[in-house]
Amino acid sequence: MTINQAVVDEGIMQIPSWWKCPPGYEELQTKAHEIGKTELLPRTSLSDQESRYPRESLKAIAQAGYGAVTIPAQEGGIGAGYMGFAVLAESFAHYCSSSTMCWVMHTAAVQTLYSAGSPEQRQRFIPGVLSGEVGALAFSEPATGSHFWNVVSSAPRSGEGYLLNASKSFVTSGGEADWYVVCTNYPDSIETDKLMFLLVEKNQEGVESFPFSAMGLRGNSSGPMKFTNVFVPAENRLGSEGGMNSYNDNVIDPLFLLGTSACWIGIAQGALNAAIDSAKKKVHQDTGKSVSGYQVIRHELAKAQILIDSARNMLYRTAQGMDECSEKGLALSSCLYPLWELKTHAADIVIQVTNQALQVSGGRGYLTGQVEKYLRDGRAGALMGPTNEILREWVGRTLVEVPWFE
Ligand SMILES: Cc1cc2nc3c(=O)[nH]c(=O)nc-3n(C[C@H](O)[C@H](O)[C@H](O)COP(=O)(O)OP(=O)(O)OC[C@H]3O[C@@H](n4cnc5c(N)ncnc54)[C@H](O)[C@@H]3O)c2cc1C
Protein backbone atom coordinates (compact mmCIF):
# COMPACT_ATOMS: atom_id res chain seq x y z
CA MET A 1 0.00 0.00 0.00
CA THR A 2 1.33 3.45 -0.85
CA ILE A 3 1.09 6.25 1.65
CA ASN A 4 -1.42 8.09 -0.56
CA GLN A 5 -3.91 5.23 -0.55
CA ALA A 6 -4.84 6.12 3.03
CA VAL A 7 -5.83 9.63 1.96
CA VAL A 8 -8.71 9.74 -0.49
CA ASP A 9 -11.48 12.19 -1.39
CA GLU A 10 -9.40 15.27 -2.07
CA GLY A 11 -7.07 14.85 0.86
CA ILE A 12 -9.71 14.05 3.48
CA MET A 13 -8.14 11.65 5.95
CA GLN A 14 -10.08 8.40 6.37
CA ILE A 15 -10.37 7.11 9.95
CA PRO A 16 -9.43 3.40 9.91
CA SER A 17 -12.41 1.20 10.78
CA TRP A 18 -10.40 -0.70 13.42
CA TRP A 19 -10.10 2.51 15.42
CA LYS A 20 -13.87 2.58 15.90
CA CYS A 21 -14.66 -1.13 15.95
CA PRO A 22 -12.65 -4.14 17.14
CA PRO A 23 -11.70 -6.28 14.11
CA GLY A 24 -14.16 -9.12 13.55
CA TYR A 25 -17.12 -7.25 15.08
CA GLU A 26 -17.96 -5.01 12.10
CA GLU A 27 -21.07 -6.97 11.14
CA LEU A 28 -22.41 -6.92 14.70
CA GLN A 29 -21.73 -3.19 14.95
CA THR A 30 -23.52 -2.53 11.64
CA LYS A 31 -26.56 -4.54 12.81
CA ALA A 32 -26.64 -2.66 16.11
CA HIS A 33 -26.60 0.69 14.31
CA GLU A 34 -29.45 -0.47 12.07
CA ILE A 35 -31.52 -1.41 15.13
CA GLY A 36 -30.56 1.90 16.70
CA LYS A 37 -31.71 3.92 13.68
CA THR A 38 -34.88 2.01 12.93
CA GLU A 39 -36.10 0.94 16.38
CA LEU A 40 -34.49 3.00 19.16
CA LEU A 41 -34.11 6.50 17.72
CA PRO A 42 -37.74 6.99 16.59
CA ARG A 43 -39.01 6.39 20.15
CA THR A 44 -36.33 8.07 22.23
CA SER A 45 -37.72 11.64 22.40
CA LEU A 46 -41.19 10.55 23.44
CA SER A 47 -39.72 8.17 26.00
CA ASP A 48 -37.75 11.11 27.44
CA GLN A 49 -40.58 13.65 27.31
CA GLU A 50 -43.19 11.36 28.83
CA SER A 51 -40.87 9.27 31.04
CA ARG A 52 -42.16 6.34 29.01
CA TYR A 53 -40.51 2.96 29.52
CA PRO A 54 -38.94 1.82 26.20
CA ARG A 55 -40.69 -1.57 26.11
CA GLU A 56 -41.06 -1.73 22.31
CA SER A 57 -37.39 -0.90 21.85
CA LEU A 58 -36.33 -3.63 24.29
CA LYS A 59 -38.64 -6.07 22.51
CA ALA A 60 -37.03 -5.17 19.18
CA ILE A 61 -33.56 -5.80 20.64
CA ALA A 62 -34.70 -9.23 21.90
CA GLN A 63 -36.34 -10.05 18.58
CA ALA A 64 -33.07 -9.28 16.82
CA GLY A 65 -31.54 -12.08 18.93
CA TYR A 66 -29.98 -10.00 21.73
CA GLY A 67 -32.11 -10.99 24.72
CA ALA A 68 -29.35 -12.90 26.52
CA VAL A 69 -26.15 -12.02 24.67
CA THR A 70 -23.55 -13.12 27.22
CA ILE A 71 -24.78 -16.64 27.93
CA PRO A 72 -23.43 -19.55 25.83
CA ALA A 73 -24.59 -19.54 22.19
CA GLN A 74 -26.22 -23.00 22.45
CA GLU A 75 -28.52 -21.62 25.19
CA GLY A 76 -29.53 -18.40 23.47
CA GLY A 77 -26.42 -16.19 23.54
CA ILE A 78 -24.68 -14.90 20.43
CA GLY A 79 -21.20 -16.33 20.99
CA ALA A 80 -19.59 -12.91 20.68
CA GLY A 81 -18.20 -12.70 24.21
CA TYR A 82 -17.93 -9.58 26.33
CA MET A 83 -16.56 -7.77 23.29
CA GLY A 84 -19.85 -8.38 21.47
CA PHE A 85 -21.78 -7.11 24.50
CA ALA A 86 -19.66 -3.93 24.58
CA VAL A 87 -20.02 -3.34 20.81
CA LEU A 88 -23.81 -3.66 21.04
CA ALA A 89 -24.15 -1.42 24.10
CA GLU A 90 -21.91 1.30 22.70
CA SER A 91 -23.74 1.29 19.37
CA PHE A 92 -27.28 1.26 20.85
CA ALA A 93 -26.40 4.18 23.14
CA HIS A 94 -25.84 6.50 20.16
CA TYR A 95 -29.62 6.33 19.63
CA CYS A 96 -31.39 5.82 22.97
CA SER A 97 -29.69 5.97 26.36
CA SER A 98 -32.71 4.73 28.30
CA SER A 99 -33.26 1.56 26.27
CA THR A 100 -29.53 0.87 26.29
CA MET A 101 -29.24 1.26 30.06
CA CYS A 102 -32.30 -0.95 30.67
CA TRP A 103 -30.81 -3.53 28.29
CA VAL A 104 -27.39 -3.41 30.01
CA MET A 105 -28.94 -3.94 33.46
CA HIS A 106 -31.15 -6.68 32.01
CA THR A 107 -28.11 -8.41 30.50
CA ALA A 108 -26.31 -8.29 33.87
CA ALA A 109 -29.44 -9.72 35.55
CA VAL A 110 -29.69 -12.53 32.96
CA GLN A 111 -26.02 -13.38 33.38
CA THR A 112 -26.47 -13.47 37.18
CA LEU A 113 -29.44 -15.79 36.80
CA TYR A 114 -27.50 -17.95 34.36
CA SER A 115 -24.32 -18.12 36.50
CA ALA A 116 -25.93 -18.62 39.90
CA GLY A 117 -29.09 -20.41 38.82
CA SER A 118 -29.85 -24.10 38.58
CA PRO A 119 -30.59 -25.80 35.22
CA GLU A 120 -34.28 -25.76 36.21
CA GLN A 121 -34.21 -22.00 36.89
CA ARG A 122 -32.46 -21.36 33.57
CA GLN A 123 -35.10 -23.45 31.83
CA ARG A 124 -37.85 -21.46 33.50
CA PHE A 125 -36.54 -17.94 32.81
CA ILE A 126 -34.18 -17.92 29.79
CA PRO A 127 -36.77 -18.72 27.05
CA GLY A 128 -38.83 -15.73 28.25
CA VAL A 129 -35.95 -13.25 27.98
CA LEU A 130 -35.15 -14.48 24.48
CA SER A 131 -38.60 -13.35 23.43
CA GLY A 132 -38.51 -9.98 25.19
CA GLU A 133 -39.13 -10.49 28.91
CA VAL A 134 -37.01 -8.18 31.04
CA GLY A 135 -34.90 -8.86 34.13
CA ALA A 136 -33.63 -6.29 36.64
CA LEU A 137 -31.22 -5.96 39.56
CA ALA A 138 -32.63 -4.68 42.86
CA PHE A 139 -29.56 -4.04 45.01
CA SER A 140 -29.07 -0.44 46.26
CA GLU A 141 -30.90 0.42 49.47
CA PRO A 142 -31.55 3.85 51.02
CA ALA A 143 -29.84 2.74 54.25
CA THR A 144 -26.44 2.15 52.63
CA GLY A 145 -26.71 4.18 49.40
CA SER A 146 -23.72 3.78 47.13
CA HIS A 147 -22.46 0.80 49.15
CA PHE A 148 -24.85 -1.49 47.30
CA TRP A 149 -22.96 -4.60 48.37
CA ASN A 150 -23.80 -3.84 52.04
CA VAL A 151 -27.57 -4.22 52.01
CA VAL A 152 -29.38 -4.23 55.36
CA SER A 153 -32.62 -5.93 54.30
CA SER A 154 -33.24 -9.54 55.14
CA ALA A 155 -35.29 -12.59 54.25
CA PRO A 156 -35.50 -15.16 57.03
CA ARG A 157 -36.85 -18.65 56.44
CA SER A 158 -40.61 -19.07 56.29
CA GLY A 159 -41.90 -22.56 55.60
CA GLU A 160 -40.77 -23.70 52.15
CA GLY A 161 -39.27 -20.35 51.33
CA TYR A 162 -38.31 -16.89 52.62
CA LEU A 163 -40.14 -13.80 53.82
CA LEU A 164 -38.53 -10.83 52.07
CA ASN A 165 -38.72 -7.30 53.46
CA ALA A 166 -36.59 -4.84 51.54
CA SER A 167 -36.56 -1.21 50.55
CA LYS A 168 -34.65 -0.45 47.35
CA SER A 169 -33.66 3.10 46.38
CA PHE A 170 -33.16 2.75 42.61
CA VAL A 171 -34.11 -0.17 40.36
CA THR A 172 -33.70 0.25 36.60
CA SER A 173 -36.84 -1.20 34.95
CA GLY A 174 -38.54 -1.00 38.38
CA GLY A 175 -42.22 -1.92 38.07
CA GLU A 176 -41.68 -2.81 34.39
CA ALA A 177 -39.40 -5.84 34.57
CA ASP A 178 -40.84 -9.35 34.54
CA TRP A 179 -38.49 -10.50 37.29
CA TYR A 180 -35.96 -9.06 39.73
CA VAL A 181 -32.78 -10.41 41.25
CA VAL A 182 -33.18 -9.00 44.75
CA CYS A 183 -30.05 -8.84 46.89
CA THR A 184 -30.77 -9.30 50.58
CA ASN A 185 -29.35 -11.04 53.68
CA TYR A 186 -30.11 -14.48 54.99
CA PRO A 187 -29.80 -13.87 58.76
CA ASP A 188 -28.95 -17.49 59.67
CA SER A 189 -26.37 -17.98 56.97
CA ILE A 190 -23.34 -20.12 57.84
CA GLU A 191 -21.45 -18.81 54.79
CA THR A 192 -18.65 -16.21 54.93
CA ASP A 193 -21.16 -13.47 54.08
CA LYS A 194 -24.94 -13.36 54.46
CA LEU A 195 -25.79 -12.06 50.98
CA MET A 196 -28.59 -13.98 49.30
CA PHE A 197 -30.16 -13.46 45.85
CA LEU A 198 -33.89 -14.06 45.45
CA LEU A 199 -35.81 -14.09 42.19
CA VAL A 200 -39.02 -12.12 42.62
CA GLU A 201 -41.62 -12.10 39.88
CA LYS A 202 -43.44 -8.93 38.93
CA ASN A 203 -46.97 -9.69 40.05
CA GLN A 204 -46.13 -11.16 43.44
CA GLU A 205 -48.07 -9.86 46.42
CA GLY A 206 -46.17 -7.23 48.43
CA VAL A 207 -44.12 -5.85 45.50
CA GLU A 208 -44.45 -2.10 44.98
CA SER A 209 -42.67 0.26 42.60
CA PHE A 210 -42.59 4.05 42.64
CA PRO A 211 -42.19 6.63 39.84
CA PHE A 212 -38.80 7.76 38.59
CA SER A 213 -38.66 11.50 38.05
CA ALA A 214 -35.12 12.47 37.13
CA MET A 215 -32.89 14.80 35.17
CA GLY A 216 -32.09 12.21 32.50
CA LEU A 217 -32.50 8.56 31.54
CA ARG A 218 -36.13 9.45 31.99
CA GLY A 219 -37.46 6.36 30.25
CA ASN A 220 -35.52 4.09 32.59
CA SER A 221 -38.12 3.61 35.28
CA SER A 222 -35.30 3.56 37.85
CA GLY A 223 -37.47 4.46 40.82
CA PRO A 224 -37.57 2.98 44.33
CA MET A 225 -39.16 -0.39 45.09
CA LYS A 226 -40.56 -1.92 48.24
CA PHE A 227 -40.86 -5.62 48.99
CA THR A 228 -43.17 -6.08 51.98
CA ASN A 229 -43.57 -9.57 53.42
CA VAL A 230 -43.03 -11.04 49.96
CA PHE A 231 -43.02 -14.83 50.14
CA VAL A 232 -40.28 -16.21 47.90
CA PRO A 233 -40.36 -19.99 47.44
CA ALA A 234 -37.02 -21.76 47.95
CA GLU A 235 -37.05 -22.73 44.27
CA ASN A 236 -36.59 -19.01 43.48
CA ARG A 237 -33.38 -18.63 45.50
CA LEU A 238 -30.35 -18.20 43.23
CA GLY A 239 -27.38 -20.08 44.63
CA SER A 240 -26.81 -20.55 48.33
CA GLU A 241 -28.40 -19.26 51.56
CA GLY A 242 -25.87 -16.44 51.94
CA GLY A 243 -22.33 -16.47 50.57
CA MET A 244 -23.29 -14.73 47.30
CA ASN A 245 -20.88 -11.81 47.62
CA SER A 246 -18.46 -13.44 45.18
CA TYR A 247 -21.10 -12.97 42.45
CA ASN A 248 -20.77 -9.21 42.93
CA ASP A 249 -17.07 -9.33 42.02
CA ASN A 250 -17.25 -12.06 39.39
CA VAL A 251 -20.52 -11.48 37.54
CA ILE A 252 -22.53 -8.39 38.42
CA ASP A 253 -19.82 -5.73 38.68
CA PRO A 254 -17.85 -6.88 35.62
CA LEU A 255 -20.97 -6.96 33.42
CA PHE A 256 -22.38 -3.77 34.86
CA LEU A 257 -19.12 -1.82 34.69
CA LEU A 258 -18.38 -2.90 31.12
CA GLY A 259 -21.94 -2.38 29.85
CA THR A 260 -22.52 0.99 31.48
CA SER A 261 -19.10 2.25 30.33
CA ALA A 262 -20.04 1.29 26.78
CA CYS A 263 -23.27 3.19 27.28
CA TRP A 264 -21.50 6.42 28.42
CA ILE A 265 -19.08 6.20 25.50
CA GLY A 266 -21.95 5.71 23.02
CA ILE A 267 -23.81 8.69 24.49
CA ALA A 268 -20.67 10.83 24.20
CA GLN A 269 -20.18 9.80 20.55
CA GLY A 270 -23.85 10.35 19.75
CA ALA A 271 -23.66 13.87 21.21
CA LEU A 272 -20.46 14.68 19.36
CA ASN A 273 -21.85 13.37 16.05
CA ALA A 274 -24.89 15.62 16.48
CA ALA A 275 -22.61 18.60 17.25
CA ILE A 276 -20.40 17.91 14.23
CA ASP A 277 -23.43 17.66 12.00
CA SER A 278 -24.85 20.94 13.23
CA ALA A 279 -21.45 22.70 13.05
CA LYS A 280 -21.14 21.69 9.40
CA LYS A 281 -24.70 22.69 8.47
CA LYS A 282 -25.01 26.05 10.22
CA VAL A 283 -23.58 28.81 7.99
CA HIS A 284 -23.26 32.46 9.05
CA GLN A 285 -24.39 34.67 6.21
CA ASP A 286 -22.13 37.58 7.24
CA THR A 287 -18.85 35.62 7.14
CA GLY A 288 -19.99 32.92 4.73
CA LYS A 289 -18.45 30.39 7.10
CA SER A 290 -20.01 27.36 8.67
CA VAL A 291 -19.58 26.96 12.44
CA SER A 292 -17.13 24.16 11.65
CA GLY A 293 -15.16 26.71 9.62
CA TYR A 294 -13.86 28.30 12.83
CA GLN A 295 -10.62 26.77 14.02
CA VAL A 296 -11.55 27.12 17.70
CA ILE A 297 -14.64 24.97 17.07
CA ARG A 298 -12.64 22.32 15.21
CA HIS A 299 -10.21 22.14 18.14
CA GLU A 300 -13.09 21.64 20.53
CA LEU A 301 -14.44 18.81 18.33
CA ALA A 302 -10.97 17.25 18.17
CA LYS A 303 -10.48 17.40 21.94
CA ALA A 304 -13.87 15.75 22.47
CA GLN A 305 -13.18 12.99 19.92
CA ILE A 306 -9.78 12.24 21.45
CA LEU A 307 -11.43 11.87 24.87
CA ILE A 308 -14.04 9.49 23.45
CA ASP A 309 -11.43 7.41 21.66
CA SER A 310 -9.30 7.18 24.82
CA ALA A 311 -12.31 5.69 26.64
CA ARG A 312 -13.31 3.51 23.67
CA ASN A 313 -9.85 1.99 23.48
CA MET A 314 -10.01 1.22 27.19
CA LEU A 315 -13.46 -0.32 26.64
CA TYR A 316 -12.39 -2.72 23.92
CA ARG A 317 -9.07 -3.58 25.55
CA THR A 318 -10.92 -4.41 28.78
CA ALA A 319 -13.56 -6.49 26.96
CA GLN A 320 -10.77 -8.37 25.20
CA GLY A 321 -9.09 -9.01 28.57
CA MET A 322 -12.39 -10.32 29.99
CA ASP A 323 -12.84 -12.65 27.02
CA GLU A 324 -9.28 -13.94 27.45
CA CYS A 325 -9.94 -14.56 31.16
CA SER A 326 -13.11 -16.50 30.37
CA GLU A 327 -11.35 -18.61 27.74
CA LYS A 328 -8.65 -19.50 30.28
CA GLY A 329 -11.27 -20.26 32.95
CA LEU A 330 -10.03 -17.39 35.14
CA ALA A 331 -12.36 -15.46 37.43
CA LEU A 332 -13.61 -12.14 36.06
CA SER A 333 -12.66 -10.50 39.35
CA SER A 334 -9.12 -10.49 37.96
CA CYS A 335 -10.36 -7.83 35.48
CA LEU A 336 -11.83 -5.50 38.11
CA TYR A 337 -8.93 -3.04 38.15
CA PRO A 338 -9.15 -2.15 34.43
CA LEU A 339 -12.94 -2.07 34.77
CA TRP A 340 -12.70 0.50 37.59
CA GLU A 341 -10.41 2.73 35.52
CA LEU A 342 -12.62 2.28 32.47
CA LYS A 343 -15.91 3.14 34.19
CA THR A 344 -14.45 6.17 35.97
CA HIS A 345 -12.99 7.51 32.74
CA ALA A 346 -16.07 6.79 30.59
CA ALA A 347 -18.38 8.44 33.14
CA ASP A 348 -16.04 11.46 33.43
CA ILE A 349 -15.58 12.01 29.71
CA VAL A 350 -19.29 11.75 28.92
CA ILE A 351 -19.89 14.77 31.17
CA GLN A 352 -17.11 16.72 29.48
CA VAL A 353 -17.93 15.70 25.91
CA THR A 354 -21.70 16.28 26.13
CA ASN A 355 -20.93 19.70 27.59
CA GLN A 356 -18.54 20.47 24.70
CA ALA A 357 -21.14 19.19 22.21
CA LEU A 358 -23.72 21.55 23.66
CA GLN A 359 -21.31 24.52 23.57
CA VAL A 360 -20.41 23.88 19.94
CA SER A 361 -24.10 23.58 19.07
CA GLY A 362 -24.76 27.07 20.43
CA GLY A 363 -28.16 28.21 21.68
CA ARG A 364 -29.75 25.56 19.46
CA GLY A 365 -28.00 22.90 21.55
CA TYR A 366 -29.56 24.37 24.68
CA LEU A 367 -33.07 24.06 23.27
CA THR A 368 -35.01 20.96 24.24
CA GLY A 369 -33.77 18.28 21.87
CA GLN A 370 -31.11 15.76 21.09
CA VAL A 371 -27.95 17.46 22.40
CA GLU A 372 -29.26 18.62 25.78
CA LYS A 373 -30.79 15.15 26.23
CA TYR A 374 -27.41 13.48 25.78
CA LEU A 375 -26.02 15.81 28.45
CA ARG A 376 -28.79 15.00 30.92
CA ASP A 377 -28.61 11.25 30.24
CA GLY A 378 -24.81 11.06 30.46
CA ARG A 379 -24.69 12.89 33.79
CA ALA A 380 -25.95 9.74 35.56
CA GLY A 381 -22.73 7.83 34.88
CA ALA A 382 -20.59 9.19 37.68
CA LEU A 383 -23.43 8.68 40.19
CA MET A 384 -24.31 5.13 39.30
CA GLY A 385 -22.67 2.56 41.47
CA PRO A 386 -19.85 1.98 42.04
CA THR A 387 -19.74 5.79 41.93
CA ASN A 388 -16.69 7.59 40.56
CA GLU A 389 -15.64 8.68 44.07
CA ILE A 390 -15.63 5.08 45.26
CA LEU A 391 -13.88 3.80 42.14
CA ARG A 392 -11.11 6.41 42.32
CA GLU A 393 -10.54 5.38 45.93
CA TRP A 394 -10.24 1.72 44.91
CA VAL A 395 -7.85 2.61 42.08
CA GLY A 396 -5.79 4.81 44.42
CA ARG A 397 -5.63 2.16 47.13
CA THR A 398 -4.43 -0.34 44.57
CA LEU A 399 -1.71 2.07 43.41
CA VAL A 400 -0.32 2.48 46.93
CA GLU A 401 -0.73 -1.24 47.57
CA VAL A 402 -3.24 -1.23 50.38
CA PRO A 403 -6.37 -3.43 50.37
CA TRP A 404 -9.05 -1.85 48.17
CA PHE A 405 -11.93 -3.14 50.24
CA GLU A 406 -12.53 -2.33 53.91
C1 LIG B 1 -30.34 6.26 36.89
C2 LIG B 1 -29.95 5.32 37.99
C3 LIG B 1 -30.21 3.97 37.84
C4 LIG B 1 -29.87 3.07 38.86
N1 LIG B 1 -30.18 1.75 38.71
C5 LIG B 1 -29.94 0.89 39.72
C6 LIG B 1 -30.33 -0.50 39.62
O1 LIG B 1 -30.86 -0.94 38.61
N2 LIG B 1 -30.11 -1.32 40.68
C7 LIG B 1 -29.53 -0.87 41.82
O2 LIG B 1 -29.36 -1.65 42.72
N3 LIG B 1 -29.13 0.43 41.94
C8 LIG B 1 -29.33 1.31 40.92
N4 LIG B 1 -28.94 2.63 41.05
C9 LIG B 1 -28.29 3.08 42.28
C10 LIG B 1 -26.81 3.42 42.08
O3 LIG B 1 -26.10 2.25 41.75
C11 LIG B 1 -26.21 4.03 43.34
O4 LIG B 1 -26.31 3.15 44.40
C12 LIG B 1 -26.89 5.28 43.71
O5 LIG B 1 -26.93 6.15 42.59
C13 LIG B 1 -26.19 5.96 44.86
O6 LIG B 1 -26.99 7.07 45.21
P1 LIG B 1 -27.19 7.54 46.72
O7 LIG B 1 -28.10 8.70 46.65
O8 LIG B 1 -27.59 6.40 47.56
O9 LIG B 1 -25.71 8.04 47.05
P2 LIG B 1 -24.97 8.21 48.44
O10 LIG B 1 -24.47 6.91 48.92
O11 LIG B 1 -25.79 9.04 49.35
O12 LIG B 1 -23.70 9.06 47.96
C14 LIG B 1 -23.63 10.49 47.92
C15 LIG B 1 -22.23 10.90 47.49
O13 LIG B 1 -21.26 10.36 48.40
C16 LIG B 1 -20.28 9.63 47.70
N5 LIG B 1 -19.88 8.45 48.48
C17 LIG B 1 -20.68 7.47 48.99
N6 LIG B 1 -19.94 6.56 49.64
C18 LIG B 1 -18.65 6.94 49.53
C19 LIG B 1 -17.43 6.39 49.99
N7 LIG B 1 -17.37 5.24 50.66
N8 LIG B 1 -16.29 7.05 49.68
C20 LIG B 1 -16.33 8.22 48.97
N9 LIG B 1 -17.46 8.78 48.54
C21 LIG B 1 -18.62 8.15 48.80
C22 LIG B 1 -20.97 9.17 46.41
O14 LIG B 1 -20.04 8.89 45.38
C23 LIG B 1 -21.84 10.39 46.11
O15 LIG B 1 -21.08 11.37 45.45
C24 LIG B 1 -29.25 3.54 40.04
C25 LIG B 1 -28.97 4.92 40.17
C26 LIG B 1 -29.32 5.79 39.17
C27 LIG B 1 -29.00 7.25 39.35
The ligand as a MOL file (V3000), in Angstrom:
LIG
                    3D

  0  0  0     0  0            999 V3000
M  V30 BEGIN CTAB
M  V30 COUNTS 53 58 0 0 0
M  V30 BEGIN ATOM
M  V30 1 C -30.3370 6.2570 36.8900 0
M  V30 2 C -29.9500 5.3160 37.9870 0
M  V30 3 C -30.2060 3.9720 37.8380 0
M  V30 4 C -29.8740 3.0700 38.8610 0
M  V30 5 N -30.1750 1.7470 38.7090 0
M  V30 6 C -29.9430 0.8880 39.7160 0
M  V30 7 C -30.3300 -0.5000 39.6210 0
M  V30 8 O -30.8630 -0.9400 38.6080 0
M  V30 9 N -30.1140 -1.3150 40.6790 0
M  V30 10 C -29.5320 -0.8670 41.8160 0
M  V30 11 O -29.3610 -1.6470 42.7210 0
M  V30 12 N -29.1330 0.4270 41.9420 0
M  V30 13 C -29.3310 1.3100 40.9200 0
M  V30 14 N -28.9420 2.6330 41.0470 0
M  V30 15 C -28.2860 3.0810 42.2780 0
M  V30 16 C -26.8100 3.4160 42.0800 0
M  V30 17 O -26.0980 2.2480 41.7470 0
M  V30 18 C -26.2080 4.0300 43.3400 0
M  V30 19 O -26.3060 3.1510 44.3970 0
M  V30 20 C -26.8930 5.2850 43.7130 0
M  V30 21 O -26.9340 6.1460 42.5880 0
M  V30 22 C -26.1860 5.9650 44.8620 0
M  V30 23 O -26.9870 7.0720 45.2080 0
M  V30 24 P -27.1920 7.5420 46.7160 0
M  V30 25 O -28.1020 8.7040 46.6510 0
M  V30 26 O -27.5880 6.4040 47.5600 0
M  V30 27 O -25.7140 8.0380 47.0480 0
M  V30 28 P -24.9700 8.2080 48.4420 0
M  V30 29 O -24.4720 6.9070 48.9220 0
M  V30 30 O -25.7940 9.0400 49.3540 0
M  V30 31 O -23.6960 9.0570 47.9590 0
M  V30 32 C -23.6270 10.4920 47.9230 0
M  V30 33 C -22.2330 10.9030 47.4930 0
M  V30 34 O -21.2570 10.3550 48.4030 0
M  V30 35 C -20.2800 9.6250 47.7020 0
M  V30 36 N -19.8810 8.4470 48.4830 0
M  V30 37 C -20.6760 7.4750 48.9870 0
M  V30 38 N -19.9410 6.5590 49.6400 0
M  V30 39 C -18.6540 6.9430 49.5300 0
M  V30 40 C -17.4290 6.3890 49.9880 0
M  V30 41 N -17.3730 5.2390 50.6580 0
M  V30 42 N -16.2910 7.0490 49.6810 0
M  V30 43 C -16.3330 8.2250 48.9740 0
M  V30 44 N -17.4600 8.7780 48.5360 0
M  V30 45 C -18.6210 8.1510 48.8040 0
M  V30 46 C -20.9740 9.1710 46.4130 0
M  V30 47 O -20.0380 8.8890 45.3840 0
M  V30 48 C -21.8400 10.3860 46.1150 0
M  V30 49 O -21.0850 11.3720 45.4510 0
M  V30 50 C -29.2480 3.5440 40.0360 0
M  V30 51 C -28.9720 4.9160 40.1670 0
M  V30 52 C -29.3230 5.7910 39.1690 0
M  V30 53 C -29.0000 7.2530 39.3450 0
M  V30 END ATOM
M  V30 BEGIN BOND
M  V30 1 1 1 2
M  V30 2 1 2 3
M  V30 3 2 2 52
M  V30 4 2 3 4
M  V30 5 1 4 5
M  V30 6 1 4 50
M  V30 7 2 5 6
M  V30 8 1 6 7
M  V30 9 1 6 13
M  V30 10 2 7 8
M  V30 11 1 7 9
M  V30 12 1 9 10
M  V30 13 2 10 11
M  V30 14 1 10 12
M  V30 15 2 12 13
M  V30 16 1 13 14
M  V30 17 1 14 15
M  V30 18 1 14 50
M  V30 19 1 15 16
M  V30 20 1 16 17
M  V30 21 1 16 18
M  V30 22 1 18 19
M  V30 23 1 18 20
M  V30 24 1 20 21
M  V30 25 1 20 22
M  V30 26 1 22 23
M  V30 27 1 23 24
M  V30 28 2 24 25
M  V30 29 1 24 26
M  V30 30 1 24 27
M  V30 31 1 27 28
M  V30 32 2 28 29
M  V30 33 1 28 30
M  V30 34 1 28 31
M  V30 35 1 31 32
M  V30 36 1 32 33
M  V30 37 1 33 34
M  V30 38 1 33 48
M  V30 39 1 34 35
M  V30 40 1 35 36
M  V30 41 1 35 46
M  V30 42 1 36 37
M  V30 43 1 36 45
M  V30 44 2 37 38
M  V30 45 1 38 39
M  V30 46 1 39 40
M  V30 47 2 39 45
M  V30 48 1 40 41
M  V30 49 2 40 42
M  V30 50 1 42 43
M  V30 51 2 43 44
M  V30 52 1 44 45
M  V30 53 1 46 47
M  V30 54 1 46 48
M  V30 55 1 48 49
M  V30 56 2 50 51
M  V30 57 1 51 52
M  V30 58 1 52 53
M  V30 END BOND
M  V30 END CTAB
M  END
